[in-house]
């Protein structure tokens, strides 16, 4: 062997030796220094983490009847991320799954696509990184096929889950009050993680409206997890680790399912009655409230919908039906979000404002057929001249002109169209103290404030509409002029006046406000609270639907108390006087026809009708009441938009509710002895009374 060959062999040996040393060093590093890290990676390759959603709590009425509960269902879900990693982006799997489920590939693709501004439903509104349910009513045999042949369905799971169910006890849905669930979005999940809010996972459904939204944290519980062992085909071979979820608490409400059913049925009948009289009757609301505590016993809205529509996904047509005017926007709660002129039901507040302004509670006032407000005659309903009367009688027969007088004279004392520096506006100020113009604070989201038009509102509105009014004053209304020249000329003149002086608080504004007309708007819930204040002696209770959160074993997690009630700054003598007038309305006043033959001996009802004029529409029908008149327990209010007069539509609906509550219709009373349960109910299926205290409230 020559020297050159020998040298080459030495170099080769050295290289091989170096490579062996590097390899041994790397093996030592991987097995010793980084051994724990690679063992974890290896374990991850043979395990899968599965989030186990917590069972959401039920929502119960005050007697323990389930308004919302859960049913066990086999749910098939698709993981978009897993499909996207497959060579054909999961097309073959979806086609195979569609055949198994008896649907089409196109339908499955719609369900797993992400929702967006241009994407119609069905689509997935939740996180794109979580399994998407595509069928929650799958046949067990088909679900078993998917579970046993995971190699044929990579990215697809079939598992038993709890699905929301709405049993509609006693036929009551209370859909708007209960709310609905939707998948949590990735943005919401990221936001909660940023705020360090725990208890949320990507597979969760969260409350989007109603009680489901307000008490989402109480109802949802804490999700668990399961670490399962899988083979090379992705099939589960065992469980490595498991942490059970913590079920959500059950929410006990003050709603009574039987009273809720009666309220919903009364609205339906009221709308039918109005339409039979030639009215358009497009929406309605009814509220039943405990006048002493503010507990809501029923809150019905018309039109309504079946809340099961949200379970298992919703189609575009169904979604548009909930929001569209064609079906009356049933998703909107007319109780808390509907805003309407209250008409004469509002006179209880106006009267207290007039008394605070110095008018004699026991005085006699003339009720002519019309009253001159400036240079314009404001008339009674149908122009009836009713002669001299006291304020008691003014409430009973609903005289408008007396209230016009109060408002007009107060307006003059404040300076008229040239107001003094600090006008007192006594009626407006008193109206605000009744809580009108602000939310009541009920524990359901999205409550409207209503509107109290005053000098500031008038100027703000003028600033917002001045440009349009000035344009109309100059150009007129050409399309309207071709159809109705007289009307076009009138509205053009109004536009010109608003353009120049639309900010001025005029006598007509004050007069309209005094009888709940003009730009005045209230919600049915606000009016219910006002009549509860009349009934209970002047306390403005804060409405509450939820009473307590209880565990599955019946122990109380926390009680949900009603906030302290504000005190109405009205002399108790004035409220007593008003109660006396309202007590005669159903027997000899504007509601006497609706309450003919009613058993006042069993429950004396006091109340007030209202018929609100709305430009271009039929009148809004109102009846606000409380009872028993001698010792009030409940306030009951009904409103039918475009229903006609209060005495012909809303008052009969309220009567129907009272009769159902007290069993005056020949049926078993909805409320035993006319009272709500004094204690929390037993949980359905457990027989356990929810009376034991758990965690401190």
Long-range contacts (C-beta under 8 A, 24 or more apart in sequence): 46-229, 46-230, 46-231, 47-227, 47-228, 47-229, 47-230, 47-240, 48-227, 48-228, 48-230, 48-236, 49-225, 49-226, 49-227, 50-225, 50-226, 50-227, 50-228, 51-201, 51-202, 51-203, 51-223, 51-224, 51-225, 52-223, 52-224, 52-225, 52-226, 52-243, 52-244, 52-245, 53-161, 53-162, 53-201, 53-203, 53-204, 53-223, 53-245, 54-220, 54-221, 54-222, 54-223, 54-224, 54-245, 54-246, 54-247, 54-248, 55-162, 55-221, 55-245, 55-247, 55-248, 56-162, 56-164, 56-181, 56-205, 56-219, 56-220, 56-221, 56-248, 57-218, 57-219, 57-220, 57-221, 57-247, 57-248, 57-249, 57-250, 57-251, 57-549, 58-250, 58-251, 58-684, 59-178, 59-211, 59-212, 59-219, 59-250, 59-251, 59-253, 60-250, 60-251, 60-252, 60-253, 60-681, 60-683, 60-684, 61-169, 61-253, 61-255, 61-256, 61-257, 61-260, 61-681, 62-252, 62-253, 62-254, 62-255, 62-256, 62-297, 62-547, 62-676, 62-677, 62-681, 63-256, 63-257, 63-677, 63-681, 64-252, 64-681, 64-682, 64-683, 64-684, 65-169, 65-170, 65-257, 65-684, 66-167, 66-169, 66-684, 67-166, 67-167, 67-169, 67-172, 67-174, 67-178, 67-253, 67-255, 67-257, 68-164, 68-165, 68-166, 68-178, 68-212, 68-307, 69-164, 69-165, 69-167, 69-684, 70-162, 70-163, 70-164, 70-165, 71-162, 71-163, 71-165, 72-160, 72-161, 72-162, 72-163, 73-136, 73-137, 73-160, 73-161, 73-162, 73-163, 74-136, 74-138, 74-140, 74-143, 74-158, 74-159, 74-160, 74-161, 75-133, 75-135, 75-136, 75-138, 75-158, 75-159, 75-160, 75-161, 75-163, 76-101, 76-133, 76-134, 76-135, 76-136, 76-138, 76-143, 76-146, 76-156, 76-157, 76-158, 77-131, 77-132, 77-133, 77-134, 77-156, 77-157, 77-158, 77-159, 78-108, 78-111, 78-112, 78-131, 78-132, 78-134, 78-155, 78-156, 79-130, 79-131, 79-132, 79-155, 79-156, 79-157, 80-112, 80-128, 80-129, 80-132, 81-128, 81-129, 81-155, 82-154, 82-155, 83-155, 86-154, 86-155, 90-155, 93-152, 93-153, 93-154, 93-155, 93-156, 96-152, 96-153, 97-134, 97-146, 97-153, 97-156, 100-142, 100-145, 100-146, 100-153, 101-134, 101-135, 101-138, 101-142, 102-142, 103-135, 108-134, 111-313, 120-316, 121-313, 121-314, 121-315, 121-316, 121-318, 121-319, 122-313, 122-314, 122-315, 122-316, 124-183, 125-182, 125-183, 125-185, 126-182, 126-183, 126-184, 126-185, 126-186, 126-202, 127-183, 127-184, 127-185, 127-186, 127-189, 127-202, 128-186, 129-186, 129-202, 130-183, 130-202, 130-203, 131-157, 131-203, 133-312, 133-313, 135-312, 136-161, 136-163, 136-311, 136-312, 137-312, 150-233, 150-234, 150-235, 150-236, 151-233, 151-234, 151-235, 154-234, 163-311, 163-312, 164-205, 164-310, 164-311, 165-308, 165-311, 166-306, 166-307, 166-308, 169-257, 170-257, 170-258, 170-260, 170-261, 171-261, 171-264, 171-265, 172-257, 172-258, 172-260, 172-261, 172-264, 172-298, 173-264, 173-304, 173-305, 173-306, 173-307, 174-255, 174-260, 174-298, 174-299, 174-300, 175-301, 175-304, 175-305, 175-306, 175-307, 175-330, 176-209, 176-210, 176-299, 176-301, 176-304, 176-331, 176-332, 176-333, 176-335, 177-210, 177-211, 177-255, 177-296, 177-299, 177-333, 177-335, 177-444, 177-545, 178-210, 178-211, 178-212, 178-307, 179-207, 179-208, 179-209, 179-210, 179-211, 179-212, 179-213, 179-214, 179-444, 180-207, 180-208, 180-209, 180-210, 180-212, 180-307, 180-310, 181-205, 181-206, 181-207, 181-208, 181-212, 181-310, 182-206, 182-208, 182-310, 198-222, 199-223, 209-331, 209-444, 209-445, 209-446, 210-333, 210-444, 210-445, 211-251, 211-253, 211-443, 211-444, 211-545, 211-546, 213-444, 213-445, 214-443, 214-444, 214-445, 214-546, 215-251, 215-443, 215-546, 215-549, 218-248, 218-249, 218-251, 218-549, 218-557, 218-558, 219-248, 219-249, 219-251, 220-248, 221-245, 221-246, 221-247, 221-248, 221-249, 222-246, 247-552, 249-549, 249-550, 249-551, 249-557, 250-549, 250-550, 250-551, 250-552, 250-683, 251-546, 251-548, 251-549, 252-546, 252-547, 252-548, 252-549, 252-550, 252-680, 252-681, 252-690, 253-545, 253-546, 253-547, 254-290, 254-295, 254-296, 254-297, 254-544, 254-545, 254-546, 254-547, 254-676, 255-296, 255-297, 255-298, 255-299, 255-545, 256-297, 256-298, 256-670, 256-671, 256-676, 258-660, 258-670, 258-671, 259-288, 259-297, 259-298, 259-657, 259-660, 259-661, 259-670, 259-671, 260-297, 260-298, 260-299, 260-300, 261-660, 261-670, 262-298, 262-656, 262-657, 262-660, 262-661, 262-670, 263-287, 263-288, 263-298, 263-299, 263-300, 263-657, 264-300, 264-302, 264-304, 265-656, 265-660, 266-300, 266-638, 266-653, 266-654, 266-656, 266-657, 266-660, 267-300, 267-301, 267-302, 267-638, 267-640, 267-653, 268-302, 269-652, 269-653, 269-656, 270-621, 270-638, 270-640, 270-643, 270-649, 270-650, 270-652, 270-653, 271-302, 271-640, 271-643, 273-648, 273-649, 273-652, 274-621, 274-640, 274-642, 274-643, 274-644, 274-648, 274-649, 277-644, 277-648, 277-649, 279-618, 279-642, 279-643, 279-644, 279-649, 280-617, 280-618, 280-642, 281-618, 281-640, 281-641, 281-642, 281-643, 281-644, 281-649, 282-328, 282-641, 282-642, 283-328, 283-329, 283-334, 283-338, 283-640, 283-641, 283-642, 284-334, 284-638, 284-639, 284-640, 284-641, 284-643, 284-653, 285-333, 285-334, 285-335, 285-338, 285-524, 285-638, 285-639, 286-335, 286-524, 286-636, 286-637, 286-638, 286-639, 286-653, 286-654, 286-657, 287-335, 287-524, 287-525, 287-528, 287-635, 287-636, 287-637, 288-634, 288-635, 288-636, 288-657, 288-661, 289-528, 289-529, 289-532, 289-541, 289-543, 289-634, 289-635, 290-532, 290-633, 290-634, 290-676, 291-531, 291-532, 291-535, 291-536, 291-541, 291-626, 291-632, 291-633, 291-634, 291-635, 292-536, 292-541, 292-632, 292-633, 293-541, 293-544, 293-562, 294-529, 294-532, 294-541, 294-542, 294-543, 294-544, 294-562, 294-565, 295-543, 295-544, 295-545, 295-547, 295-562, 295-676, 296-442, 296-543, 296-544, 296-545, 297-634, 297-676, 298-657, 299-333, 299-335, 299-336, 299-525, 299-545, 300-335, 301-330, 301-332, 301-333, 301-334, 301-335, 301-338, 302-328, 302-334, 303-327, 303-328, 303-329, 303-330, 304-330, 305-330, 305-331, 333-444, 333-446, 334-524, 334-639, 334-641, 335-523, 335-524, 335-525, 336-442, 336-444, 336-446, 336-447, 336-448, 336-523, 336-525, 337-446, 337-447, 337-448, 337-523, 338-448, 338-523, 338-524, 338-639, 338-641, 339-448, 339-450, 339-451, 339-521, 339-522, 339-523, 340-521, 340-522, 340-523, 340-524, 340-612, 340-620, 340-622, 340-639, 340-641, 341-516, 341-517, 341-518, 341-520, 341-521, 341-522, 341-612, 341-613, 341-614, 341-620, 342-516, 342-520, 342-522, 342-527, 342-610, 342-612, 342-622, 343-515, 343-516, 343-517, 343-610, 343-611, 343-612, 343-613, 343-620, 343-622, 343-646, 344-398, 344-400, 344-515, 344-516, 344-590, 344-608, 344-609, 344-610, 344-611, 344-622, 344-646, 345-516, 345-527, 345-531, 345-608, 345-609, 345-610, 345-622, 345-623, 345-624, 345-646, 346-515, 346-516, 346-520, 346-522, 346-527, 346-610, 347-394, 347-395, 347-398, 347-403, 347-514, 347-515, 347-516, 347-608, 348-395, 348-530, 348-531, 348-534, 348-578, 348-582, 348-608, 349-430, 349-431, 349-434, 349-436, 349-530, 350-403, 350-406, 350-407, 350-427, 350-431, 350-513, 350-514, 350-515, 350-516, 351-391, 351-395, 351-403, 351-574, 351-578, 352-430, 352-434, 352-570, 352-574, 352-575, 352-578, 353-406, 353-426, 353-427, 353-428, 353-429, 353-430, 353-431, 354-403, 354-406, 354-410, 354-426, 354-427, 355-570, 355-571, 355-574, 356-426, 356-430, 356-570, 357-406, 357-410, 357-424, 357-426, 357-427, 359-406, 361-391, 361-573, 361-574, 361-577, 362-390, 362-391, 363-390, 363-391, 364-388, 364-389, 364-390, 365-389, 365-390, 365-391, 365-394, 365-402, 365-405, 366-401, 366-402, 367-394, 367-397, 367-399, 367-401, 367-402, 368-401, 369-401, 370-401, 371-401, 371-404, 371-405, 371-408, 373-404, 373-408, 373-507, 373-508, 373-511, 374-408, 374-506, 374-507, 374-508, 376-508, 378-404, 378-508, 378-511, 381-611, 391-577, 391-581, 392-577, 392-580, 392-581, 392-584, 393-581, 394-581, 395-578, 395-581, 395-582, 395-584, 395-585, 395-589, 395-608, 396-581, 396-584, 396-585, 396-588, 396-589, 396-590, 397-589, 397-590, 398-589, 398-590, 398-608, 398-609, 400-515, 403-514, 403-515, 404-511, 404-514, 404-515, 406-514, 407-510, 407-511, 407-513, 407-514, 408-507, 408-510, 408-511, 410-510, 411-505, 411-507, 411-510, 411-511, 412-507, 416-507, 417-504, 417-506, 419-455, 419-505, 423-455, 425-454, 425-455, 427-510, 427-513, 427-514, 428-452, 428-454, 428-513, 430-569, 430-570, 431-513, 433-568, 433-569, 434-530, 434-533, 434-540, 434-568, 435-526, 435-529, 435-530, 435-540, 435-566, 436-522, 436-526, 436-530, 440-523, 440-525, 440-526, 440-529, 440-542, 440-543, 441-542, 441-543, 441-563, 442-525, 442-542, 442-543, 442-544, 442-545, 443-543, 443-544, 443-545, 443-546, 443-560, 444-545, 447-523, 447-525, 448-523, 450-521, 450-522, 450-523, 450-526, 451-519, 451-520, 451-521, 452-513, 452-520, 453-509, 453-513, 453-518, 453-519, 453-520, 454-505, 455-505, 457-519, 458-502, 458-503, 458-504, 458-505, 458-509, 459-503, 461-502, 461-519, 462-498, 462-502, 462-503, 463-503, 465-498, 465-502, 466-498, 466-499, 466-502, 469-495, 469-496, 469-498, 469-499, 469-502, 470-495, 470-499, 472-499, 473-498, 473-499, 516-610, 516-612, 517-612, 517-613, 524-637, 524-638, 524-639, 527-622, 527-624, 527-637, 527-639, 528-624, 528-635, 528-636, 528-637, 529-635, 530-624, 531-607, 531-608, 531-624, 531-625, 531-626, 531-635, 531-637, 532-626, 532-635, 533-568, 533-575, 534-575, 534-578, 534-579, 534-582, 534-626, 535-579, 535-606, 535-626, 535-632, 535-635, 536-632, 537-572, 537-575, 538-567, 538-568, 538-570, 538-572, 538-575, 539-565, 539-566, 539-567, 539-568, 540-565, 540-566, 540-567, 540-568, 541-565, 547-680, 548-680, 548-690, 550-680, 550-683, 550-690, 551-694, 552-683, 552-686, 553-686, 553-688, 554-682, 554-683, 554-686, 554-688, 554-689, 554-690, 554-691, 554-692, 555-690, 555-692, 555-693, 555-694, 556-680, 556-690, 556-691, 556-692, 556-693, 556-694, 556-697, 557-694, 557-695, 558-695, 558-696, 558-697, 559-697, 561-697, 579-606, 579-629, 582-606, 582-607, 582-608, 582-625, 582-626, 582-629, 583-629, 585-609, 586-625, 586-651, 590-646, 590-647, 591-623, 591-646, 591-647, 591-651, 593-647, 593-648, 594-623, 594-647, 594-648, 594-651, 594-652, 594-654, 594-655, 595-651, 595-655, 598-655, 598-658, 598-659, 598-664, 599-664, 602-662, 602-664, 603-627, 603-628, 603-658, 603-661, 603-662, 603-664, 603-674, 604-628, 604-629, 604-630, 605-629, 605-654, 605-655, 605-658, 606-632, 607-651, 607-654, 609-645, 609-646, 609-647, 609-650, 609-651, 610-646, 610-650, 611-644, 611-645, 611-646, 611-647, 614-642, 617-641, 617-642, 618-642, 618-643, 618-644, 619-643, 619-644, 619-645, 621-645, 621-646, 621-648, 621-649, 621-650, 622-646, 622-650, 623-647, 623-650, 623-651, 623-653, 623-654, 625-654, 625-658, 627-658, 628-674, 633-674, 633-675, 634-661
